[in-house]
Amino acid sequence: MIENLIQNLIAISLGAMLFFSFVIAPIIFKVLDVKNAGIFVRRIFPHYYFINLVVLSIAVMLFLYIHSINLDFYITLIIAILFAFSLFILMPLINKLKDNKKEKKFKYLHALSVIINFIQMVGLIYLII
């Protein structure tokens, strides 16, 4: 039963990531002008990272509760840590670089955030299969 809950939490996180990446983000930049899109993205991304961090942290705690310290546990833990890194370190740094018009460093770190997001999705897909 707890194993099913863990799988559901992983599926929720993946679903949220896919929905945000392939539905919400493209719509933002089609509907809003560049300035307002930027404001909206800065407001929504912390929620995106936080929700996924919470969902996967619960999954990690459930793995620990059932004493299932295996590859799936470690993959889930790493993905959760990457959400924490993105929320508390990477995103504020990206925003600061954008504010200070350091475009080259901004583009590099933004690309890093996209790569991390992709790796997280691949990891979650692996866990579901």
JOKA-V253336 format. One record per residue. RES is the residue in one letter. SS is DSSP state (A for helix, B for strand, O for the rest). PSI is psi in radians with two decimals (NA if undefined). D_LAST is the distance of its C-alpha to the last C-alpha in whole Angstrom. Layout:
BEGIN
RES/SS/PSI/D_LAST + RES/SS/PSI/D_LAST
END
This chain:
BEGIN
M/O/-0.82/18 + I/A/-0.61/17 + E/A/-0.67/14 + N/A/-0.68/13 + L/A/-0.74/15 + I/A/-0.82/13 + Q/A/-0.70/10 + N/A/-0.70/12 + L/A/-0.73/14 + I/A/-0.74/11 + A/A/-0.67/10 + I/A/-0.79/14 + S/A/-0.82/14 + L/A/-0.77/12 + G/A/-0.74/14 + A/A/-0.73/17 + M/A/-0.80/17 + L/A/-0.77/16 + F/A/-0.79/19 + F/A/-0.79/21 + S/A/-0.66/20 + F/A/-0.11/21 + V/A/-1.08/23 + I/A/-0.96/25 + A/A/-0.84/26 + P/A/-0.64/27 + I/A/-0.69/29 + I/A/-0.83/31 + F/A/-0.19/32 + K/A/-0.59/33 + V/A/-0.66/35 + L/O/2.64/37 + D/O/2.94/39 + V/A/-0.77/38 + K/A/-0.88/40 + N/A/-0.57/38 + A/A/-0.74/35 + G/A/-0.74/35 + I/A/-0.80/37 + F/A/-0.77/34 + V/A/-0.72/31 + R/A/-0.51/33 + R/A/-0.62/33 + I/A/-0.55/29 + F/A/-0.70/27 + P/A/-0.65/28 + H/A/-0.73/27 + Y/A/-0.88/23 + Y/A/-0.75/23 + F/A/-0.80/25 + I/A/-0.81/22 + N/A/-0.65/19 + L/A/-0.79/21 + V/A/-0.84/22 + V/A/-0.81/19 + L/A/-0.49/17 + S/A/-0.66/20 + I/A/-0.75/20 + A/A/-0.76/16 + V/A/-0.77/18 + M/A/-0.63/21 + L/A/-0.68/19 + F/A/-0.80/17 + L/A/-0.70/21 + Y/A/-0.69/22 + I/O/0.16/21 + H/O/0.75/21 + S/O/1.31/18 + I/O/1.53/18 + N/O/-2.95/16 + L/A/-0.73/13 + D/A/-0.68/11 + F/A/-0.87/15 + Y/A/-0.66/16 + I/A/-0.78/13 + T/A/-0.75/14 + L/A/-0.81/17 + I/A/-0.74/18 + I/A/-0.73/16 + A/A/-0.75/19 + I/A/-0.69/21 + L/A/-0.62/21 + F/A/-0.73/21 + A/A/-0.76/24 + F/A/-0.79/26 + S/A/-0.72/25 + L/A/-0.84/27 + F/A/-0.35/30 + I/A/-1.02/31 + L/A/-0.87/29 + M/A/-0.82/30 + P/A/-0.65/33 + L/A/-0.74/34 + I/A/-0.79/33 + N/A/-0.72/35 + K/A/-0.75/38 + L/A/-0.70/38 + K/A/-0.77/38 + D/A/-0.64/41 + N/O/0.15/43 + K/O/0.67/42 + K/O/1.31/41 + E/A/-0.69/39 + K/A/-0.83/38 + K/A/-0.66/36 + F/A/-0.85/35 + K/A/-0.67/33 + Y/A/-0.87/32 + L/A/-0.57/30 + H/A/-0.75/29 + A/A/-0.69/27 + L/A/-0.72/26 + S/A/-0.64/24 + V/A/-0.74/23 + I/A/-0.78/21 + I/A/-0.78/20 + N/A/-0.74/19 + F/A/-0.78/17 + I/A/-0.72/15 + Q/A/-0.76/14 + M/A/-0.76/12 + V/A/-0.76/11 + G/A/-0.72/10 + L/A/-0.68/9 + I/A/-0.77/6 + Y/A/-0.75/5 + L/A/-0.54/6 + I/A/-0.60/4 + I/O/NA/0
END
